[in-house]
Amino acid sequence: MMIYRIPGLLVFCLGLSSAGAGCAVAGDDASSLGGPPRSAQGVGSTTSVLDGIESAGGGLVPYLDAVQAVYTNGLSAEALTRNALITNVRANPAMVRQPLATSTYADDSHDDREGDSQDDRDREVLRFRLRHEPTREVMSYLVSCALEQGQSVSYTDTRTGETYTFPGEIGICPQWGVQGVHEGPAGAKCRQLVTACLLALVNPTGQSITLSMRGQAFPEHRPGLLSPGPSVRVGAATEDDDAIASFGPCKTDARGTARNCGWTADHVGSCSPGSTVYIGAGGEPLEDCDDDLSAVLGQSDNDTILRVCNGIHGCNAGSPAHIAQSEVRCDDRRQPALRFQCPNSGYFSLMSGPRVSRRAGAAPGKDGASPPRGSAGFSVASRPPLVGPLPIDDLVTVEPPPFRDAVYPAPEADVFRWREGAFYGTFWGANPLHSKFTVAMNEVDEDGTFHQAPVSGEPVFQHAFACTGEFWNDQIAYQKDRLCAGPDDDCVAHSVGACGDSHDIADCPPLHQCSVDDGVLVKGDGDFHECAGDGGAWRHPITVYLNNPSAVVRGAPLVFPGLPALDVPRVPISLPLCP
């Protein structure tokens, strides 16, 4: 790999799979990865203030935040390709004819199904399906995609007495909770959107990756659904789906910034790597700050203290993601502020809490739990780094990225800027499954025994598709790593190549699967539409944007010895890699 110092430009080569690499040129004025432009470059110190968005106490919703279109994937490809509902020849059509509801899947209502209507036959087919654990995993994501908060499906295994509840979250097709979606244009749209949602949430890595989904659902039902929001809530769990201890309650009274309990997840901010960032509680703008630690002493136990973490997730004190920070006073403000160096990722997560967090369950007041914090928001300011070009060796240096003002909270479209691609098609309808599947495959007996279909080595769903965004340079690696249960196992969709324009780079496939690069519902959100498959165009895809381009595949990007961390996701790319 070679990097040359060129004024205003950074020339680099990057591989998004272990199978190959491409080259790109970044310029100061290039557009931002196919999405909205980044904020204008700043000179000196600036301030932005967040008003009207208060920190939410308690745990976070696993998939959806009220001010964003950010979700967490984690559905295993193996479960989606080997379950007793969608991949069962009998259950597949029955489930869309029936409401996505508790009564549809009940074990113990056989006496109510003695008739010979289609409903009776469907519900008899659907009995016992959820005795299979991977099928329950699929049901969990299915309900999360289709139904909205406040809706749910419950299932009680009458053998064990265990009850499982699957809550609605995203709400793409809430009408499925009360009626089937097998008929009419609205039913077809529901089936396509839910299919695209499930495909987008597949993760073969065993982790839970946060992503942004863009598309056009039912705007008359929920305007703004699947559109980027004004902010991104800090993740309260790791990518291994482990809860971050700092967001839990304190067992005893705990004081100071080093405690790992009693914190609140706020929002994600953006900054220019290496720059100095100041952030403080309260709506007043930040101006001059100093290191007068004596000003911090003797402050109220209920003062707001802050912690910043690298990336889009929270962290515990002392963890690798915890950013070194100094508490400073700014402009004689009552509340202290923090100063820290912007990490190479260009994103930071803010956590807040009172200086003393009382033990859980204590009574309110002086001897009890901390009183609620009043929040007028947070203010942020930044200054450029005091560094010049970065030397790699005696012959090569690298210009640092241009300074951009820190922004808090950062808009969702800024935090998730890597367009992975689009997912579309349907899991239901005429001949939805691979032709090798027979009635006896992927069945569950009354005793809970699952009769798995053999590995076909081909896509299980005949009418499900995925195309890639600008930055994938190996279609085969993408299909195996993102869409399949294993290197030689069944895949959840057909990988059809590039969603948008192909580029004149060696070995790039001449594909252009989606005729619309940016849907009309929200201008500039970069959602693909009219995507090709089965000889026609699918009208209801979902486009996925990532915070990290390699987050959803098993293989990491190529690593080049001696290359410093250059904050690649925040360098606008004007010449895309092979799609």
PyMOL commands that set and color helices and strands:
alter all, ss='L'
color gray80, all
select helices_A, chain A and resi 77-81+91-97+102-105+110-113+118-126+129-131+133-146+174-177+184-200+245-247+293-295+412-415+475-483+568-570
alter helices_A, ss='H'
color red, helices_A
select strands_A, chain A and resi 5-6+9-17+20-27+46-49+70-72+152-156+163-167+210-215+254-255+264-270+276-281+289-290+304-310+325-330+337-341+347-354+356-357+378-383+390-391+397-398+418-425+443-444+450-451+464-468+494-498+514-516+529-533+536-538+542-546
alter strands_A, ss='S'
color yellow, strands_A
deselect
rebuild
show_as cartoon
